[in-house]
Amino acid sequence: MQAVYIEQYGNAKQLILADVAQPAISANQVLIKVQGAGVNPVDWMVREGFLQDSGDHQLPLILGWDAAGDVAQVGTEVENFNVGDAVFVYAPISEQGAYAEYIAVDSALVAAKPESLDTLTAAAVPLAATTAWQSLMEGCQLKAGDKVLIHNAAGGVGSFAVQIAKAHGAYVIGTASAAKEAYVRGLGVDEFIDYRSQRFEDVITDVDAVLAAVGGDDILQRSLQVIRKDGNLVSLLDDMDADMAKQQGVNFQRWWVMPNAEDLQHIAELIDNGEIKVNIDTVFPLAQVEQAHALSESQRACGKIILNVAA
Ligand SMILES: NC(=O)c1ccc[n+]([C@@H]2O[C@H](COP(=O)([O-])OP(=O)(O)OC[C@H]3O[C@@H](n4cnc5c(N)ncnc54)[C@H](OP(=O)(O)O)[C@@H]3O)[C@@H](O)[C@H]2O)c1
């Protein structure tokens, strides 16, 4: 099968598109014929070798852990799926990825594709939306009426986070640059902050929770200033001393998304109910994976990037 993989860590020139053996499935796995593979920042971070100390990866490694497609084969112990089912999944990043014609995944992590989405678009959803869901529902303990600040509301995660928070009855403030104001307002934010011309800590106060879907710029320290006593600060990138945050009355967590089919089912329901729209920046054919990585690395994408594996 065709796949994009790396044999060594480094820049986008390390991406190899070539034929590799189709994966064999174990008893608890399904084989998915991939139509679309979502591109996420973790893909190029792994490619660069930023996570090589984790010991999670063995080279050669097929990148990309968001997949949507049809079940092509089921393991002998799989009961929840049949051949031909349309599915999507955020697959474990410790395993071979989805930039490939086929991926083998534990069936417990796989969910039925949202009916209202075509398969390619569904590939944009799993990792980013699951991150948004888990970091808001578990990390921020989000409930109706909460006031929540979402840093990087225009990104893949932030776009889902705004819509998930609104669907749960929150008051949402989102940050992005001025050029993306219309896009972010279209997601449903109640307030928009252009982070380049306004310091958010000068204009907001007493939020129940902050989701930092971006790092740098002292964003966590500054966020402490706008959170009410006993509120929550969840970071997807930078870390901070949780005891120090606690002394300032804030519960801090550095969040790591975990694959979870139940969360994907909740997200699929919101999509099919029309409460989450999936916004795509660009779809690239697999052969243009270098361009797809360049766009993700630019950190300027508006919504999601997808590789069309079937093209
Ligand atoms: N911990 C986890 O489990 C986990 C899971 C998923 C993602 N992440 C991390 O979360 C971050 C966001 O991921 P993503 O997929 O949403 O990224 P993304 O789609 O690549 O984000 C692109 C967006 O970032 C915005 N941006 C850049 N700097 C900003 C700033 N200072 N303030 C506000 N917005 C800013 C850009 O908007 P402008 O052009 O308007 O600046 C652009 O629209 C990444 O660092 C990723 O690695 C972590």
The ligand as a Gaussian input file, in Angstrom:
#p B3LYP/6-31G(d) Opt

LIG

0 1
 N       -1.782000      18.518000      24.583000
 C       -2.512000      17.931000      23.651000
 O       -3.033000      16.840000      23.845000
 C       -2.714000      18.639000      22.335000
 C       -3.647000      18.135000      21.409000
 C       -3.854000      18.839000      20.225000
 C       -3.120000      20.006000      19.964000
 N       -2.198000      20.419000      20.881000
 C       -1.433000      21.664000      20.655000
 O       -2.354000      22.728000      20.672000
 C       -1.918000      23.753000      19.796000
 C       -3.074000      24.111000      18.854000
 O       -3.307000      23.017000      17.972000
 P       -4.179000      23.278000      16.676000
 O       -4.301000      21.996000      15.959000
 O       -5.410000      24.025000      17.027000
 O       -3.162000      24.257000      15.897000
 P       -3.367000      25.056000      14.567000
 O       -4.661000      24.695000      13.918000
 O       -2.124000      24.872000      13.769000
 O       -3.422000      26.569000      15.038000
 C       -3.310000      27.560000      14.065000
 C       -3.840000      28.853000      14.623000
 O       -2.996000      29.341000      15.661000
 C       -3.332000      30.705000      15.806000
 N       -2.377000      31.357000      16.689000
 C       -1.026000      31.332000      16.601000
 N       -0.509000      32.045000      17.632000
 C       -1.555000      32.488000      18.390000
 C       -1.672000      33.258000      19.594000
 N       -0.596000      33.728000      20.214000
 N       -2.910000      33.487000      20.118000
 C       -4.009000      33.035000      19.492000
 N       -3.969000      32.296000      18.339000
 C       -2.746000      32.039000      17.808000
 C       -3.345000      31.189000      14.380000
 O       -4.227000      32.250000      14.294000
 P       -3.656000      33.682000      13.864000
 O       -3.150000      33.508000      12.437000
 O       -4.840000      34.522000      14.000000
 O       -2.539000      33.993000      14.813000
 C       -3.893000      29.958000      13.607000
 O       -5.236000      30.140000      13.204000
 C       -0.684000      23.216000      19.086000
 O        0.455000      23.739000      19.724000
 C       -0.755000      21.711000      19.305000
 O        0.509000      21.120000      19.323000
 C       -1.973000      19.765000      22.037000

